[in-house]
Amino acid sequence: MKFPQSYLFQLASLLLLLLVQTPTSQGQAINDQAQQQHCGEDSVPLDCEDIYDQGSETDGVYLIYPAGPNIPVPVYCDMTTDDGKWTVFQKRFNGSVSFFRGWSDYKLGFGRADGEYWLGLQNIHHLTLKQKYELRVDLEDFENNTAFAKYTDFSISPNAISAEEDGYTLHISGFTDGGAGDSLSYHNGQKFSTFDRDQDLYLQNCAALSSGAWWFKSCHFSNLNGFYLGGVHLSYANGINWFQWKGFYYSLKRSEMKIRRV
């Protein structure tokens, strides 16, 4: 069968048009998908400040995404203390959760955000890698006395290629006294230690000796992950201790460690 020349010309023009438009359409589709993914990353909250900015101004449990848009992490947001927007990464108040745990638990986190919990060293590192934070430590004893300590600069292994290989090293500075005294600056520059990963400077394992997990040096002036011993105790420095406020023989009723952008 022989087609008219005009028909062949129209067919060739149509094929040429399709060849030109198809890559453009595919490229546009890819671009649209990338934009949607980018918007998704921007829309998920990194921390409790983002939660606050999205309109939630009530204390409670929310989902944040320190490691990216596909990994939600429940956290308690303190929206009232000192103008709020605090992301709480350590919370203790009744001894219902054991904090005498190994490296893996402290790396990944444990407990429940609506109770006692530890957010996880890796999550804390991700947060302080992406924003600059201040730290507030709130404390309460069994006589209902409260005190706090604030530090204007807090981060975990901010310059490390691998935070875990760096030991989740504590960087802390800029102390402000809220009645608790400074029991954390002594630990500045120290790696985190647990009973199964000894990274302190002492001859023995400080985490095992103090029944806790912390940025131990030789060994500590604070041990907020120690045993929940309910106030005065006879054992040395193995409770929820903050030396500058209550010494080594008093285990606190409540402790909260929380960070906020600066």
C-alpha positions as CSV (number, residue, x, y, z in Angstrom):
1,M,0.0,0.0,0.0
2,K,1.3,3.4,-1.0
3,F,0.6,6.4,1.4
4,P,0.2,10.0,0.1
5,Q,3.3,12.2,0.6
6,S,1.3,14.6,2.8
7,Y,0.3,11.8,5.1
8,L,3.9,10.7,5.5
9,F,4.9,14.2,6.3
10,Q,2.3,14.5,9.0
11,L,3.3,11.2,10.5
12,A,7.0,12.2,10.6
13,S,6.1,15.5,12.3
14,L,4.0,13.7,14.9
15,L,6.9,11.3,15.8
16,L,9.3,14.2,16.0
17,L,7.0,16.0,18.4
18,L,6.7,13.0,20.6
19,L,10.4,12.5,20.7
20,V,10.9,16.1,21.8
21,Q,8.2,16.2,24.4
22,T,8.7,12.8,26.1
23,P,12.0,13.5,27.8
24,T,10.6,16.9,28.9
25,S,7.5,15.2,30.5
26,Q,9.7,12.6,32.2
27,G,12.0,15.3,33.5
28,Q,9.1,17.3,34.8
29,A,7.7,14.2,36.6
30,I,11.1,13.6,38.2
31,N,11.3,17.2,39.2
32,D,7.8,17.2,40.7
33,Q,8.6,14.1,42.7
34,A,11.8,15.7,44.0
35,Q,9.9,18.8,45.0
36,Q,7.4,16.7,46.9
37,Q,10.1,14.9,48.8
38,H,11.8,18.2,49.6
39,C,8.5,19.6,50.8
40,G,8.0,16.5,52.9
41,E,11.4,17.0,54.6
42,D,10.6,20.6,55.3
43,S,7.2,19.9,56.8
44,V,8.1,17.3,59.4
45,P,9.2,18.7,62.8
46,L,12.8,18.4,63.8
47,D,12.2,19.2,67.4
48,C,9.7,20.7,69.9
49,E,10.3,24.2,68.6
50,D,8.9,23.1,65.2
51,I,6.0,21.5,67.0
52,Y,5.3,24.8,68.8
53,D,5.6,26.8,65.6
54,Q,3.0,24.5,64.0
55,G,0.5,25.5,66.7
56,S,0.8,23.0,69.5
57,E,1.6,24.9,72.7
58,T,0.6,22.2,75.2
59,D,3.0,20.0,77.2
60,G,2.8,16.4,76.0
61,V,4.1,13.7,73.6
62,Y,4.7,14.5,70.0
63,L,6.5,13.0,67.0
64,I,9.8,14.5,65.8
65,Y,12.1,13.5,63.0
66,P,15.8,14.1,64.0
67,A,17.1,11.5,61.6
68,G,14.8,12.3,58.6
69,P,11.2,12.3,57.4
70,N,10.8,8.5,57.5
71,I,11.9,7.9,61.1
72,P,9.4,9.3,63.6
73,V,10.6,9.5,67.2
74,P,8.1,10.1,70.1
75,V,9.3,12.8,72.6
76,Y,8.0,14.8,75.4
77,C,7.7,18.5,74.7
78,D,7.9,21.0,77.6
79,M,6.0,24.0,76.3
80,T,5.6,25.9,79.6
81,T,8.9,26.0,81.5
82,D,10.9,29.2,80.8
83,D,8.9,30.1,77.7
84,G,8.7,26.5,76.5
85,K,9.8,24.8,73.2
86,W,12.0,22.3,75.1
87,T,12.7,18.9,73.7
88,V,13.2,16.6,76.6
89,F,15.8,13.8,76.1
90,Q,15.9,12.5,79.7
91,K,13.1,12.2,82.1
92,R,12.8,10.5,85.5
93,F,10.3,10.9,88.2
94,N,9.2,7.6,89.8
95,G,11.8,4.8,89.2
96,S,9.5,2.8,86.9
97,V,12.1,2.4,84.2
98,S,15.6,0.9,84.8
99,F,18.3,3.1,83.6
100,F,21.1,0.6,84.4
101,R,21.4,-0.5,80.7
102,G,24.0,-1.2,78.1
103,W,25.5,0.7,75.2
104,S,22.9,-0.3,72.6
105,D,20.0,1.0,74.7
106,Y,21.7,4.3,75.4
107,K,22.6,4.7,71.7
108,L,19.0,4.0,70.4
109,G,16.9,5.1,73.4
110,F,14.5,3.4,75.7
111,G,11.4,3.9,77.9
112,R,8.2,5.8,76.9
113,A,7.9,9.5,76.1
114,D,4.7,9.6,78.3
115,G,6.7,8.2,81.2
116,E,10.4,7.8,82.1
117,Y,12.7,7.6,79.1
118,W,16.0,8.3,77.4
119,L,15.8,9.7,73.8
120,G,18.9,8.0,72.6
121,L,22.5,9.3,71.9
122,Q,22.1,9.0,68.2
123,N,18.9,11.1,68.1
124,I,20.5,13.7,70.4
125,H,23.5,13.8,68.1
126,H,21.3,14.3,65.0
127,L,19.5,17.2,66.7
128,T,22.6,19.0,67.8
129,L,24.2,18.5,64.4
130,K,21.4,20.3,62.7
131,Q,20.7,23.2,65.1
132,K,22.5,25.0,67.9
133,Y,21.0,24.2,71.3
134,E,21.0,25.3,74.9
135,L,20.5,22.8,77.7
136,R,18.4,23.0,80.8
137,V,18.6,20.5,83.7
138,D,15.5,20.5,86.0
139,L,15.8,18.8,89.4
140,E,13.5,18.1,92.3
141,D,14.1,16.4,95.7
142,F,11.7,14.5,97.9
143,E,11.0,17.6,99.9
144,N,9.5,19.3,96.8
145,N,12.4,21.6,96.4
146,T,13.4,22.4,92.9
147,A,16.4,23.8,91.2
148,F,17.9,24.0,87.7
149,A,21.1,24.5,85.7
150,K,21.4,26.0,82.2
151,Y,24.1,25.8,79.6
152,T,24.1,28.1,76.6
153,D,25.9,25.6,74.3
154,F,25.2,21.9,74.2
155,S,26.1,19.3,71.6
156,I,27.1,15.7,71.1
157,S,30.1,14.9,68.9
158,P,29.4,17.9,66.6
159,N,32.6,17.5,64.5
160,A,32.8,13.8,64.3
161,I,32.5,11.7,61.1
162,S,31.1,9.0,63.2
163,A,29.5,10.1,66.5
164,E,29.5,6.6,67.9
165,E,33.2,6.1,67.2
166,D,33.8,9.5,68.8
167,G,32.0,8.1,71.9
168,Y,29.1,10.6,71.7
169,T,31.4,13.2,73.3
170,L,29.8,15.9,75.4
171,H,30.4,19.5,74.5
172,I,29.0,21.9,77.1
173,S,29.6,25.5,78.1
174,G,28.0,28.7,79.3
175,F,26.7,27.7,82.7
176,T,23.9,29.7,84.4
177,D,22.9,28.8,88.0
178,G,19.2,28.2,88.8
179,G,20.1,27.0,92.3
180,A,21.4,23.6,91.4
181,G,25.1,24.6,90.9
182,D,27.3,23.3,88.1
183,S,27.8,19.6,88.2
184,L,28.2,19.0,84.5
185,S,31.0,21.2,83.3
186,Y,33.5,18.7,84.8
187,H,32.3,16.2,82.2
188,N,32.9,18.5,79.2
189,G,34.9,16.8,76.5
190,Q,34.2,13.3,77.9
191,K,32.9,10.3,76.0
192,F,29.7,8.5,77.1
193,S,30.3,5.3,79.1
194,T,28.1,2.3,80.0
195,F,28.9,-0.8,82.0
196,D,29.6,-2.7,78.8
197,R,31.6,0.2,77.1
198,D,34.1,1.8,79.4
199,Q,35.3,5.1,77.9
200,D,36.1,7.1,81.0
201,L,39.6,8.2,82.3
202,Y,39.4,6.2,85.5
203,L,41.3,2.9,86.1
204,Q,38.0,1.1,86.8
205,N,34.7,1.3,85.1
206,C,32.8,4.3,86.4
207,A,29.5,3.2,84.9
208,A,29.7,-0.1,86.8
209,L,30.9,1.6,90.0
210,S,28.2,4.3,89.9
211,S,25.4,2.0,88.6
212,G,24.7,4.4,85.8
213,A,25.6,5.6,82.3
214,W,27.1,9.1,81.7
215,W,29.9,11.2,80.3
216,F,32.1,9.9,83.1
217,K,35.5,11.3,83.7
218,S,37.2,10.1,87.0
219,C,34.3,9.4,87.8
220,H,31.6,12.1,88.2
221,F,29.9,15.1,89.8
222,S,26.6,14.2,88.2
223,N,25.0,10.9,87.6
224,L,21.4,11.5,86.5
225,N,21.1,8.0,85.0
226,G,22.0,6.3,88.3
227,F,19.8,4.1,90.5
228,Y,16.4,5.5,91.7
229,L,17.2,5.3,95.4
230,G,14.5,7.6,96.8
231,G,16.4,10.3,98.6
232,V,19.1,9.8,101.2
233,H,21.2,6.6,100.6
234,L,24.3,5.1,102.2
235,S,25.9,3.8,99.0
236,Y,28.4,6.2,97.4
237,A,27.5,8.2,94.3
238,N,25.3,5.6,92.6
239,G,21.9,7.3,92.8
240,I,20.4,10.1,90.7
241,N,23.1,12.5,92.0
242,W,23.9,16.1,91.3
243,F,26.8,16.8,93.6
244,Q,26.6,20.6,93.8
245,W,23.0,20.6,95.0
246,K,22.6,17.4,97.1
247,G,26.0,15.7,97.2
248,F,26.8,12.0,96.6
249,Y,24.4,10.5,99.1
250,Y,21.1,11.9,98.0
251,S,19.2,10.4,95.0
252,L,16.8,12.9,93.5
253,K,13.0,12.5,92.9
254,R,12.9,14.0,89.5
255,S,15.3,14.9,86.7
256,E,14.7,16.3,83.3
257,M,17.3,17.1,80.6
258,K,16.0,19.2,77.8
259,I,17.3,21.3,74.9
260,R,16.0,24.3,73.0
261,R,17.3,26.2,69.9
262,V,19.3,29.3,70.4
